[in-house]
């Protein structure tokens, strides 16, 4: 699975579970935390989705904005985890 497909899957998950206004468009580089799209509880839901969907383990020290604060960052992180496993 390539990074673009991963990004599209993640965008769909976030849009379905966290964005309740149809007019809101989620940009792939948009900060999920700064814009309030995802809060701390949402991050836990997102991590659960990533672990189940991609059969990866997200370690506590990896719960940082560099890995989880935008669709592109999440897709890159998941790609790295899949490659490493």
N, CA, C and O atoms as a DFTB+ gen file, in Angstrom:
340 C
 N C O
     1  1       0.853      -1.186       0.000
     2  2       0.000       0.000       0.000
     3  2       0.892       1.240       0.000
     4  3       1.798       1.359       0.824
     5  1       0.631       2.157      -0.923
     6  2       1.493       3.335      -1.012
     7  2       1.001       4.464      -0.107
     8  3      -0.108       4.432       0.426
     9  1       1.872       5.459       0.043
    10  2       1.594       6.572       0.960
    11  2       0.314       7.318       0.584
    12  3      -0.429       7.749       1.466
    13  1       0.048       7.474      -0.708
    14  2      -1.159       8.188      -1.130
    15  2      -2.420       7.437      -0.719
    16  3      -3.398       8.053      -0.296
    17  1      -2.403       6.127      -0.839
    18  2      -3.562       5.336      -0.422
    19  2      -3.745       5.389       1.084
    20  3      -4.867       5.496       1.579
    21  1      -2.635       5.314       1.812
    22  2      -2.697       5.425       3.274
    23  2      -3.275       6.787       3.650
    24  3      -4.156       6.872       4.505
    25  1      -2.786       7.851       3.018
    26  2      -3.266       9.208       3.309
    27  2      -4.760       9.328       3.034
    28  3      -5.489       9.944       3.811
    29  1      -5.211       8.746       1.943
    30  2      -6.638       8.815       1.601
    31  2      -7.481       8.065       2.635
    32  3      -8.544       8.543       3.030
    33  1      -7.017       6.907       3.069
    34  2      -7.731       6.139       4.098
    35  2      -7.807       6.914       5.408
    36  3      -8.849       6.940       6.063
    37  1      -6.699       7.545       5.784
    38  2      -6.649       8.324       7.027
    39  2      -7.560       9.541       6.918
    40  3      -8.294       9.851       7.856
    41  1      -7.519      10.231       5.782
    42  2      -8.380      11.398       5.587
    43  2      -9.846      10.986       5.708
    44  3     -10.641      11.685       6.338
    45  1     -10.198       9.866       5.113
    46  2     -11.577       9.381       5.178
    47  2     -11.984       9.064       6.615
    48  3     -13.087       9.412       7.037
    49  1     -11.097       8.405       7.371
    50  2     -11.384       8.091       8.768
    51  2     -11.606       9.365       9.578
    52  3     -12.578       9.465      10.328
    53  1     -10.709      10.334       9.430
    54  2     -10.811      11.580      10.193
    55  2     -12.065      12.350       9.795
    56  3     -12.783      12.858      10.657
    57  1     -12.328      12.438       8.508
    58  2     -13.509      13.165       8.034
    59  2     -14.786      12.514       8.559
    60  3     -15.704      13.209       8.993
    61  1     -14.846      11.202       8.523
    62  2     -16.039      10.474       8.972
    63  2     -16.241      10.576      10.478
    64  3     -17.377      10.685      10.941
    65  1     -15.155      10.542      11.249
    66  2     -15.271      10.448      12.701
    67  2     -15.135      11.762      13.460
    68  3     -15.572      11.857      14.607
    69  1     -14.532      12.784      12.837
    70  2     -14.248      14.004      13.594
    71  2     -14.785      15.290      12.971
    72  3     -14.881      16.306      13.660
    73  1     -15.134      15.270      11.703
    74  2     -15.624      16.492      11.051
    75  2     -17.116      16.303      10.788
    76  3     -17.531      15.421      10.036
    77  1     -17.898      17.152      11.427
    78  2     -19.342      16.974      11.355
    79  2     -20.029      18.023      10.487
    80  3     -21.252      18.006      10.342
    81  1     -19.258      18.923       9.916
    82  2     -19.809      19.919       9.001
    83  2     -19.324      19.575       7.596
    84  3     -18.119      19.526       7.348
    85  1     -20.251      19.341       6.687
    86  2     -19.875      18.940       5.334
    87  2     -19.039      19.991       4.614
    88  3     -18.266      19.662       3.714
    89  1     -19.190      21.256       5.007
    90  2     -18.482      22.332       4.326
    91  2     -16.984      22.354       4.661
    92  3     -16.199      22.980       3.949
    93  1     -16.596      21.683       5.727
    94  2     -15.198      21.691       6.158
    95  2     -14.393      20.746       5.274
    96  3     -14.735      19.571       5.138
    97  1     -13.327      21.259       4.675
    98  2     -12.426      20.455       3.852
    99  2     -11.126      20.230       4.626
   100  3     -10.521      21.182       5.119
   101  1     -10.711      19.008       4.727
   102  2      -9.492      18.655       5.446
   103  2      -8.320      18.645       4.472
   104  3      -8.272      17.825       3.556
   105  1      -7.377      19.559       4.676
   106  2      -6.171      19.618       3.855
   107  2      -5.156      18.614       4.412
   108  3      -5.122      18.369       5.618
   109  1      -4.342      18.043       3.547
   110  2      -3.420      16.996       3.988
   111  2      -2.292      17.505       4.881
   112  3      -1.715      16.730       5.644
   113  1      -1.967      18.803       4.796
   114  2      -0.922      19.368       5.661
   115  2      -1.491      20.161       6.835
   116  3      -0.731      20.749       7.605
   117  1      -2.792      20.187       6.981
   118  2      -3.463      20.947       8.034
   119  2      -3.210      20.312       9.394
   120  3      -3.330      19.097       9.550
   121  1      -2.856      21.143      10.385
   122  2      -2.651      20.647      11.737
   123  2      -3.987      20.226      12.334
   124  3      -4.912      21.031      12.440
   125  1      -4.077      18.981      12.715
   126  2      -5.317      18.460      13.283
   127  2      -5.564      18.996      14.688
   128  3      -6.710      19.195      15.091
   129  1      -4.489      19.229      15.430
   130  2      -4.615      19.721      16.803
   131  2      -4.879      21.223      16.841
   132  3      -5.770      21.675      17.560
   133  1      -4.116      21.997      16.077
   134  2      -4.276      23.449      16.082
   135  2      -5.650      23.881      15.581
   136  3      -6.201      24.868      16.069
   137  1      -6.204      23.162      14.622
   138  2      -7.511      23.520      14.076
   139  2      -8.656      22.920      14.883
   140  3      -9.821      23.212      14.615
   141  1      -8.336      22.082      15.868
   142  2      -9.367      21.488      16.708
   143  2     -10.119      20.338      16.059
   144  3     -11.147      19.900      16.575
   145  1      -9.619      19.848      14.938
   146  2     -10.272      18.715      14.273
   147  2     -10.200      17.482      15.173
   148  3     -11.171      16.735      15.294
   149  1      -9.041      17.278      15.803
   150  2      -8.832      16.134      16.686
   151  2      -8.305      16.649      18.027
   152  3      -7.405      17.488      18.068
   153  1      -8.875      16.139      19.123
   154  2      -8.381      16.481      20.454
   155  2      -7.614      15.283      21.024
   156  3      -7.365      14.309      20.314
   157  1      -7.249      15.355      22.279
   158  2      -6.437      14.278      22.863
   159  2      -7.173      12.936      22.856
   160  3      -6.552      11.897      22.634
   161  1      -8.461      12.945      23.091
   162  2      -9.238      11.705      23.014
   163  2      -9.287      11.208      21.578
   164  3      -9.213      10.005      21.328
   165  1      -9.410      12.128      20.643
   166  2      -9.425      11.775      19.231
   167  2      -8.129      11.133      18.788
   168  3      -8.131      10.220      17.962
   169  1      -7.019      11.610      19.335
   170  2      -5.719      11.009      19.001
   171  2      -5.709       9.537      19.408
   172  3      -5.193       8.690      18.679
   173  1      -6.279       9.237      20.568
   174  2      -6.330       7.840      21.013
   175  2      -7.188       6.997      20.074
   176  3      -6.836       5.857      19.772
   177  1      -8.316       7.550      19.607
   178  2      -9.153       6.846      18.638
   179  2      -8.394       6.636      17.329
   180  3      -8.464       5.567      16.724
   181  1      -7.673       7.663      16.905
   182  2      -6.887       7.592      15.678
   183  2      -5.804       6.521      15.795
   184  3      -5.613       5.725      14.876
   185  1      -5.103       6.501      16.915
   186  2      -4.052       5.503      17.132
   187  2      -4.648       4.096      17.103
   188  3      -4.067       3.190      16.506
   189  1      -5.789       3.910      17.736
   190  2      -6.459       2.606      17.722
   191  2      -6.786       2.191      16.291
   192  3      -6.573       1.040      15.910
   193  1      -7.304       3.127      15.500
   194  2      -7.607       2.865      14.090
   195  2      -6.338       2.460      13.330
   196  3      -6.351       1.486      12.578
   197  1      -5.248       3.204      13.524
   198  2      -3.997       2.908      12.820
   199  2      -3.467       1.524      13.191
   200  3      -3.035       0.762      12.326
   201  1      -3.506       1.210      14.486
   202  2      -2.995      -0.083      14.934
   203  2      -3.824      -1.238      14.357
   204  3      -3.270      -2.248      13.921
   205  1      -5.136      -1.085      14.358
   206  2      -6.001      -2.152      13.851
   207  2      -5.942      -2.270      12.328
   208  3      -5.892      -3.376      11.790
   209  1      -5.948      -1.140      11.644
   210  2      -6.007      -1.137      10.186
   211  2      -4.694      -1.571       9.545
   212  3      -4.692      -2.305       8.557
   213  1      -3.579      -1.115      10.109
   214  2      -2.276      -1.346       9.479
   215  2      -1.412      -2.355      10.233
   216  3      -0.252      -2.562       9.877
   217  1      -1.963      -2.979      11.266
   218  2      -1.237      -3.992      12.050
   219  2       0.115      -3.477      12.522
   220  3       1.141      -4.142      12.382
   221  1       0.084      -2.267      13.088
   222  2       1.304      -1.671      13.645
   223  2       1.083      -1.415      15.129
   224  3      -0.049      -1.439      15.611
   225  1       2.165      -1.173      15.842
   226  2       2.087      -0.782      17.246
   227  2       2.635       0.634      17.364
   228  3       3.745       0.918      16.914
   229  1       1.858       1.510      17.968
   230  2       2.287       2.893      18.180
   231  2       2.773       2.985      19.622
   232  3       1.986       2.853      20.560
   233  1       4.068       3.210      19.790
   234  2       4.653       3.316      21.123
   235  2       4.345       4.681      21.722
   236  3       4.141       5.656      20.998
   237  1       4.311       4.741      23.059
   238  2       3.991       5.998      23.751
   239  2       4.893       7.147      23.312
   240  3       4.426       8.272      23.136
   241  1       6.188       6.865      23.136
   242  2       7.122       7.926      22.755
   243  2       6.901       8.410      21.319
   244  3       7.461       9.428      20.913
   245  1       6.095       7.688      20.561
   246  2       5.789       8.084      19.182
   247  2       4.528       8.944      19.083
   248  3       4.169       9.399      17.997
   249  1       3.861       9.165      20.209
   250  2       2.649       9.995      20.240
   251  2       3.018      11.474      20.279
   252  3       2.777      12.167      21.267
   253  1       3.607      11.937      19.185
   254  2       4.068      13.325      19.099
   255  2       3.512      13.964      17.828
   256  3       3.189      13.262      16.869
   257  1       3.400      15.296      17.819
   258  2       2.874      15.977      16.630
   259  2       3.633      15.670      15.345
   260  3       3.031      15.647      14.272
   261  1       4.937      15.435      15.429
   262  2       5.711      15.121      14.223
   263  2       5.179      13.875      13.525
   264  3       5.365      13.716      12.319
   265  1       4.520      12.991      14.268
   266  2       3.981      11.761      13.695
   267  2       2.482      11.820      13.429
   268  3       1.988      11.134      12.534
   269  1       1.750      12.633      14.197
   270  2       0.292      12.496      14.203
   271  2      -0.494      13.792      14.019
   272  3      -1.685      13.819      14.330
   273  1       0.125      14.863      13.528
   274  2      -0.588      16.145      13.511
   275  2      -1.154      16.562      12.157
   276  3      -1.744      17.637      12.048
   277  1      -0.991      15.752      11.141
   278  2      -1.634      16.043       9.849
   279  2      -1.776      14.727       9.089
   280  3      -1.125      13.734       9.414
   281  1      -2.619      14.738       8.097
   282  2      -2.805      13.528       7.293
   283  2      -1.476      13.089       6.687
   284  3      -1.138      11.906       6.726
   285  1      -0.720      14.032       6.129
   286  2       0.570      13.675       5.518
   287  2       1.551      13.105       6.536
   288  3       2.236      12.122       6.254
   289  1       1.622      13.716       7.721
   290  2       2.546      13.212       8.753
   291  2       2.142      11.815       9.207
   292  3       2.996      10.954       9.416
   293  1       0.846      11.593       9.358
   294  2       0.369      10.281       9.782
   295  2       0.680       9.236       8.713
   296  3       1.146       8.141       9.027
   297  1       0.424       9.575       7.452
   298  2       0.685       8.637       6.354
   299  2       2.170       8.286       6.276
   300  3       2.525       7.125       6.075
   301  1       3.033       9.284       6.434
   302  2       4.476       9.035       6.405
   303  2       4.889       8.148       7.578
   304  3       5.680       7.219       7.413
   305  1       4.356       8.435       8.748
   306  2       4.652       7.646       9.951
   307  2       4.206       6.189       9.766
   308  3       4.966       5.260      10.039
   309  1       2.970       6.003       9.303
   310  2       2.451       4.642       9.089
   311  2       3.305       3.918       8.047
   312  3       3.621       2.741       8.221
   313  1       3.679       4.599       6.979
   314  2       4.532       4.003       5.965
   315  2       5.844       3.520       6.539
   316  3       6.313       2.433       6.203
   317  1       6.442       4.330       7.410
   318  2       7.704       3.945       8.060
   319  2       7.507       2.725       8.956
   320  3       8.342       1.821       8.972
   321  1       6.400       2.701       9.703
   322  2       6.137       1.584      10.605
   323  2       5.912       0.293       9.817
   324  3       6.380      -0.772      10.220
   325  1       5.196       0.388       8.694
   326  2       4.942      -0.797       7.872
   327  2       6.249      -1.317       7.286
   328  3       6.492      -2.524       7.274
   329  1       7.091      -0.406       6.800
   330  2       8.375      -0.786       6.209
   331  2       9.281      -1.427       7.246
   332  3      10.011      -2.369       6.937
   333  1       9.240      -0.917       8.495
   334  2      10.111      -1.424       9.552
   335  2       9.685      -2.798      10.060
   336  3      10.489      -3.529      10.638
   337  1       8.428      -3.142       9.843
   338  2       7.951      -4.419      10.406
   339  2       8.139      -5.588       9.455
   340  3       7.787      -6.719       9.789
